[in-house]
Amino acid sequence: MKRVFSGVQPTNFVHLGNYLGAIQQFVKLQDQADCYYCVVNLHAITIPRDPQELREKTLDLAAMYLAVGLDPKKATLFVQSQVRAHSEAGWLLQCLARIGELNRMIQYKEKSKGSDSVVAGLYTYPVLQAADILLYQADQVPVGEDQKQHIELTRELAERFNRDYGHVLTVPEALIQKEGAKIMGLDEPEKKMSKSADSHFNYITMLDEPKLIEKKLKRAVTDSENIVRYDPETKPGVSNLLVLYSRFADISICELERKYEGIGYGQLKKDVIEATIDHLTPIQQRYHEIRLSDELIRILQQGAEKANEVAEQTVRKMKDAMGIL
């Protein structure tokens, strides 16, 4: 059975880009593989956070994992900071990573742009991400398109470790959905959906109320052509709406193009609004039940115990191979 690992930062509420780009895959994979899913709260502190808010957001994300359908009987769910091997393996791999590799990381360039007070953790966090993955000897890593470069770095570090110290680490593969892997911003469909966008009309969170979802989708950018056709290059806004509808209604984009032949954007937006609300409503109901229950803490504790057994085994092998007592 293949091993799968992935994680999400608890920096804000999960938006549709996170959900459709990666988290929805988590649910499908739990029936096909040995899955480890993590709340990567150590990555969250690369930018200053209010401590109490970080604690709450960590639990919020864990509750959302369960609400979307992750089953702790099928997948191991845990918080990164509760498994100490992540920090230790992160340092071991930092001693293999090269400055030139980290300089090329696109996300670092974007997040550090225009600032002269960027913390070192933001620069090196792709190495910690590699440690997260390699500790569990993961074969596959379900991620969004924007994380592809980081998985390539992870593969390079695993191969370098194995070459220098003997075969210890599994070299993972990125598992990226071909269609709908990148959900674009509603107000700027040329760029991916992002919770750090200037306008909250850029994204829809998993907990947005129906009226707010309707308002955001009605304001979604399209174009003046009024022809429903999937063409991300020349019609990014309309294409993005088609992807959302396709994923929520489980209808192929080709079918949707035929359905809206001769029909304008108004009806498309109306149908996307309905499909989005219908999909998110039961998730929101489950989330609020889970978030207030004692069961959430128990699930995370059990997950951390199981994850710790696997991670400690790997870090011990790494240290032995490197000659570290």
Disulfide bonds with the S-S distance in Angstrom:
none
